[in-house]
Amino acid sequence: MEHLIRVQNDYDRQVLAWLRRRIGDAALQSAVQRLAGSSKPYLSTICRSLGIRPPSRRQFAAETSRIHRAVGDSYLARIREILAKGPAQASPHQ
């Protein structure tokens, strides 16, 4: 989709992914075609034309933080399981 839309930074990439999940590729491509002139439209222009306000940078950062915390918690839980089994049961190939 980046070949149709002006994406300038990581925040734009996050907004584009969010928009694709929210409205789908077909609707997004249709909006781009309506706005397409001699150059690629900005993502903010597309959002305004659709009447959609994307999440803020802070909201994306909070979501990323929640995901990282969940992944970390799952790894810690797995490590605790391995440690709870003890050295004899942790790895049968020792």
Backbone as a printed PyTorch tensor [residue, N CA C, xyz], in Angstrom:
tensor([[[  0.8190,  -1.1890,   0.0000],
         [  0.0000,   0.0000,   0.0000],
         [  0.8660,   1.2560,   0.0000]],

        [[  2.1160,   1.1260,   0.4750],
         [  2.9910,   2.2950,   0.5370],
         [  3.3260,   2.8430,  -0.8410]],

        [[  3.1300,   2.0530,  -1.8700],
         [  3.3940,   2.5500,  -3.2160],
         [  2.2930,   3.5150,  -3.6860]],

        [[  1.1600,   3.5380,  -2.9710],
         [  0.0520,   4.4170,  -3.3310],
         [ -0.0700,   5.6390,  -2.4270]],

        [[  0.5070,   5.5430,  -1.2380],
         [  0.3220,   6.5620,  -0.1970],
         [  1.6800,   7.0810,   0.2470]],

        [[  1.7420,   8.3650,   0.5490],
         [  2.9810,   8.9680,   1.0420],
         [  3.1490,   8.5990,   2.5180]],

        [[  4.1330,   7.7480,   2.7840],
         [  4.4440,   7.3080,   4.1370],
         [  5.8360,   7.8420,   4.4590]],

        [[  5.9250,   8.6970,   5.4930],
         [  7.1780,   9.3910,   5.7490],
         [  7.9300,   8.9320,   6.9960]],

        [[  7.2550,   8.2400,   7.8950],
         [  7.9380,   7.8530,   9.1350],
         [  7.2460,   6.6410,   9.7510]],

        [[  7.7600,   6.2280,  10.8970],
         [  7.2290,   5.0390,  11.5640],
         [  5.7820,   5.2430,  12.0200]],

        [[  5.4720,   6.4450,  12.4750],
         [  4.0900,   6.7260,  12.8940],
         [  3.1390,   6.5430,  11.7090]],

        [[  3.5350,   7.0180,  10.5290],
         [  2.7120,   6.8290,   9.3310],
         [  2.5120,   5.3430,   9.0370]],

        [[  3.5620,   4.5530,   9.2200],
         [  3.4370,   3.1050,   8.9900],
         [  2.4510,   2.4750,   9.9750]],

        [[  2.4990,   2.9340,  11.2260],
         [  1.5570,   2.4230,  12.2230],
         [  0.1300,   2.8310,  11.8720]],

        [[ -0.0480,   4.0670,  11.4530],
         [ -1.3900,   4.5370,  11.0730],
         [ -1.8860,   3.7660,   9.8520]],

        [[ -1.0200,   3.5460,   8.8870],
         [ -1.4140,   2.7990,   7.6970],
         [ -1.8530,   1.3810,   8.0610]],

        [[ -1.0910,   0.7060,   8.9080],
         [ -1.4650,  -0.6530,   9.3300],
         [ -2.7860,  -0.6260,  10.0860]],

        [[ -2.9630,   0.3490,  10.9550],
         [ -4.2110,   0.4900,  11.7190],
         [ -5.3880,   0.7400,  10.7810]],

        [[ -5.1860,   1.6180,   9.8060],
         [ -6.2490,   1.9480,   8.8570],
         [ -6.6090,   0.7440,   7.9980]],

        [[ -5.6080,  -0.0220,   7.5940],
         [ -5.8700,  -1.2250,   6.7950],
         [ -6.6930,  -2.2270,   7.5900]],

        [[ -6.3860,  -2.3770,   8.8770],
         [ -7.1780,  -3.2960,   9.7150],
         [ -8.5900,  -2.7590,   9.9140]],

        [[ -8.7090,  -1.4630,  10.0340],
         [-10.0020,  -0.8490,  10.3410],
         [-10.9740,  -0.8410,   9.1620]],

        [[-10.4910,  -0.4310,   7.9790],
         [-11.4150,  -0.3000,   6.8460],
         [-11.1520,  -1.2990,   5.7270]],

        [[ -9.9910,  -1.9260,   5.7310],
         [ -9.6670,  -2.9020,   4.7000],
         [ -8.9520,  -2.2720,   3.5150]],

        [[ -8.2510,  -3.1110,   2.7840],
         [ -7.4500,  -2.6380,   1.6570],
         [ -8.2890,  -2.0790,   0.5140]],

        [[ -9.4160,  -2.7190,   0.2360],
         [-10.2440,  -2.2740,  -0.8870],
         [-10.7760,  -0.8610,  -0.6510]],

        [[-11.2850,  -0.5950,   0.5440],
         [-11.8150,   0.7360,   0.8530],
         [-10.6920,   1.7700,   0.8690]],

        [[ -9.5380,   1.3850,   1.3690],
         [ -8.4070,   2.3010,   1.4030],
         [ -7.9370,   2.6340,  -0.0060]],

        [[ -7.8600,   1.6380,  -0.8500],
         [ -7.4470,   1.8650,  -2.2320],
         [ -8.4520,   2.7480,  -2.9680]],

        [[ -9.7130,   2.5570,  -2.6940],
         [-10.7480,   3.3970,  -3.2910],
         [-10.5870,   4.8550,  -2.8640]],

        [[-10.3120,   5.0740,  -1.5820],
         [-10.1000,   6.4410,  -1.0780],
         [ -8.8710,   7.0650,  -1.7220]],

        [[ -7.8220,   6.2840,  -1.8910],
         [ -6.6040,   6.7880,  -2.5160],
         [ -6.8860,   7.1950,  -3.9550]],

        [[ -7.6340,   6.3840,  -4.6680],
         [ -7.9480,   6.6880,  -6.0680],
         [ -8.7790,   7.9620,  -6.1980]],

        [[ -9.6830,   8.1970,  -5.2390],
         [-10.4850,   9.4260,  -5.2740],
         [ -9.6230,  10.6590,  -5.0650]],

        [[ -8.5580,  10.5180,  -4.2660],
         [ -7.7050,  11.6550,  -3.9310],
         [ -6.4910,  11.7900,  -4.8380]],

        [[ -6.2010,  10.7480,  -5.5860],
         [ -4.9740,  10.7290,  -6.3720],
         [ -4.9740,  11.8440,  -7.4110]],

        [[ -3.9140,  12.5890,  -7.3880],
         [ -3.6880,  13.6230,  -8.3860],
         [ -2.3940,  13.2910,  -9.0920]],

        [[ -1.5200,  14.2650,  -9.1580],
         [ -0.2330,  14.0340,  -9.8020],
         [  0.7740,  13.3830,  -8.8540]],

        [[  0.4510,  13.3680,  -7.5570],
         [  1.3580,  12.7450,  -6.5930],
         [  0.5760,  11.9070,  -5.5900]],

        [[  1.3200,  11.1320,  -4.8040],
         [  0.6870,  10.2850,  -3.7870],
         [  0.0860,  11.1620,  -2.6940]],

        [[ -1.1110,  10.8150,  -2.2190],
         [ -1.7080,  11.6010,  -1.1320],
         [ -1.0500,  11.2780,   0.2090]],

        [[ -1.0530,  12.2660,   1.0790],
         [ -0.5790,  12.0500,   2.4480],
         [ -1.6000,  11.2060,   3.2000]],

        [[ -1.1320,  10.4560,   4.1520],
         [ -1.9940,   9.6140,   4.9660],
         [ -3.0020,  10.4510,   5.7450]],

        [[ -2.5690,  11.6040,   6.2310],
         [ -3.4780,  12.4880,   6.9720],
         [ -4.6180,  12.9820,   6.0830]],

        [[ -4.3380,  13.2180,   4.8150],
         [ -5.3690,  13.6530,   3.8710],
         [ -6.3980,  12.5460,   3.6640]],

        [[ -5.9210,  11.3280,   3.5710],
         [ -6.8220,  10.1820,   3.3950],
         [ -7.7240,  10.0370,   4.6170]],

        [[ -7.1340,  10.1180,   5.8060],
         [ -7.9210,   9.9910,   7.0390],
         [ -8.9820,  11.0880,   7.1140]],

        [[ -8.6020,  12.3240,   6.7970],
         [ -9.5830,  13.4180,   6.8230],
         [-10.7040,  13.1850,   5.8310]],

        [[-10.3710,  12.7010,   4.6460],
         [-11.4000,  12.4740,   3.6300],
         [-12.3720,  11.3700,   4.0520]],

        [[-11.8900,  10.4430,   4.8610],
         [-12.7350,   9.3510,   5.3510],
         [-13.4550,   9.7190,   6.6540]],

        [[-13.0870,  10.8460,   7.2330],
         [-13.6840,  11.2460,   8.5080],
         [-13.2240,  10.3910,   9.6620]],

        [[-11.9990,   9.9040,   9.5640],
         [-11.4370,   9.0160,  10.5850],
         [-10.2580,   9.7130,  11.2390]],

        [[-10.2170,   9.6530,  12.5510],
         [ -9.0860,  10.2110,  13.2900],
         [ -8.2500,   9.0510,  13.8230]],

        [[ -7.0100,   8.9430,  13.3750],
         [ -6.1750,   7.8130,  13.8130],
         [ -5.7350,   7.9780,  15.2660]],

        [[ -5.2960,   6.8910,  15.8830],
         [ -4.7660,   6.9730,  17.2500],
         [ -3.5370,   7.8810,  17.2870]],

        [[ -3.2930,   8.4630,  18.4310],
         [ -2.1290,   9.3360,  18.5940],
         [ -0.8670,   8.4960,  18.7300]],

        [[  0.2580,   9.1640,  18.6430],
         [  1.5380,   8.4810,  18.8480],
         [  1.5820,   7.8560,  20.2360]],

        [[  1.0370,   8.5640,  21.2040],
         [  1.0250,   8.0690,  22.5860],
         [  0.1980,   6.7860,  22.6980]],

        [[ -0.9290,   6.7260,  21.9930],
         [ -1.7630,   5.5200,  22.0370],
         [ -1.0430,   4.3390,  21.4060]],

        [[ -0.3570,   4.5770,  20.2850],
         [  0.4190,   3.5030,  19.6650],
         [  1.5340,   3.0390,  20.6040]],

        [[  2.1930,   3.9800,  21.2690],
         [  3.2730,   3.6260,  22.1910],
         [  2.7420,   2.8070,  23.3600]],

        [[  1.5710,   3.1840,  23.8750],
         [  0.9790,   2.4320,  24.9870],
         [  0.6360,   1.0140,  24.5590]],

        [[  0.1020,   0.8620,  23.3550],
         [ -0.2470,  -0.4730,  22.8510],
         [  1.0080,  -1.3200,  22.6640]],

        [[  2.0500,  -0.7260,  22.1250],
         [  3.3140,  -1.4390,  21.9410],
         [  3.8790,  -1.8740,  23.2870]],

        [[  3.7850,  -0.9980,  24.2650],
         [  4.2710,  -1.3200,  25.6030],
         [  3.4910,  -2.4850,  26.2020]],

        [[  2.1680,  -2.4950,  26.0240],
         [  1.3420,  -3.6000,  26.5290],
         [  1.7330,  -4.9110,  25.8620]],

        [[  1.9750,  -4.8750,  24.5690],
         [  2.3590,  -6.0960,  23.8420],
         [  3.6980,  -6.6040,  24.3470]],

        [[  4.6740,  -5.7020,  24.4870],
         [  5.9950,  -6.1080,  24.9610],
         [  5.9200,  -6.6870,  26.3680]],

        [[  5.0970,  -6.0860,  27.2150],
         [  4.9450,  -6.5810,  28.5840],
         [  4.3290,  -7.9800,  28.5790]],

        [[  3.3410,  -8.1900,  27.7230],
         [  2.6870,  -9.5080,  27.6510],
         [  3.6720, -10.5720,  27.1720]],

        [[  4.4760, -10.2340,  26.1860],
         [  5.4770, -11.1750,  25.6870],
         [  6.4890, -11.4740,  26.7870]],

        [[  6.9590, -10.4470,  27.4650],
         [  7.9050, -10.6380,  28.5660],
         [  7.3260, -11.4970,  29.6730]],

        [[  6.0770, -11.2530,  30.0210],
         [  5.4190, -12.0460,  31.0590],
         [  5.3250, -13.5150,  30.6630]],

        [[  5.0330, -13.7830,  29.3860],
         [  4.9280, -15.1840,  28.9580],
         [  6.2960, -15.8660,  29.0110]],

        [[  7.3570, -15.1600,  28.6280],
         [  8.6950, -15.7280,  28.7260],
         [  9.0710, -15.9950,  30.1810]],

        [[  8.7610, -15.0450,  31.0660],
         [  9.0610, -15.2530,  32.4800],
         [  8.2940, -16.4450,  33.0510]],

        [[  7.0450, -16.6100,  32.6510],
         [  6.2610, -17.7510,  33.1200],
         [  6.8960, -19.0540,  32.6590]],

        [[  7.3770, -19.0900,  31.4170],
         [  8.0100, -20.2930,  30.8950],
         [  9.3170, -20.5820,  31.6320]],

        [[ 10.0890, -19.5310,  31.9040],
         [ 11.3400, -19.6980,  32.6460],
         [ 11.0620, -20.2380,  34.0450]],

        [[ 10.0260, -19.7200,  34.6800],
         [  9.6630, -20.2070,  36.0260],
         [  9.2630, -21.6770,  35.9930]],

        [[  8.5490, -22.0840,  34.9470],
         [  8.1710, -23.5010,  34.8070],
         [  9.4150, -24.3700,  34.6970]],

        [[ 10.3540, -23.9350,  33.8810],
         [ 11.5890, -24.7120,  33.6890],
         [ 12.3710, -24.7960,  34.9930]],

        [[ 12.4860, -23.6750,  35.6930],
         [ 13.2220, -23.6670,  36.9570],
         [ 12.5160, -24.4920,  38.0290]],

        [[ 11.2030, -24.5160,  38.0100],
         [ 10.4490, -25.2760,  39.0010],
         [ 10.6380, -26.7770,  38.8160]],

        [[ 10.9080, -27.2170,  37.6010],
         [ 11.1090, -28.6430,  37.3400],
         [ 12.4290, -29.1390,  37.9210]],

        [[ 13.3810, -28.2770,  38.0630],
         [ 14.6790, -28.6930,  38.5990],
         [ 15.6070, -29.1140,  37.4750]],

        [[ 16.8810, -29.3000,  37.7980],
         [ 17.8830, -29.5970,  36.7640],
         [ 17.7010, -30.9730,  36.1200]],

        [[ 17.2490, -31.9620,  36.8450],
         [ 17.1130, -33.3130,  36.2900],
         [ 15.9800, -33.4000,  35.2770]],

        [[ 14.9260, -32.6620,  35.4910],
         [ 13.7590, -32.7380,  34.6080],
         [ 13.7560, -31.6620,  33.5240]],

        [[ 14.5750, -30.6500,  33.6370],
         [ 14.5330, -29.5150,  32.7080],
         [ 14.9530, -29.9190,  31.3060]],

        [[ 16.0230, -30.7030,  31.1980],
         [ 16.5190, -31.0710,  29.8730],
         [ 16.9670, -32.5310,  29.9010]],

        [[ 16.2990, -33.4040,  29.1800],
         [ 16.6550, -34.8230,  29.2110],
         [ 17.9510, -35.1280,  28.4760]],

        [[ 18.5410, -34.1870,  27.7390],
         [ 19.7390, -34.4430,  26.9350],
         [ 21.0290, -34.0710,  27.6410]],

        [[ 21.0280, -33.8710,  28.9600],
         [ 22.2510, -33.4890,  29.6600],
         [ 23.0240, -34.6880,  30.1070]]])
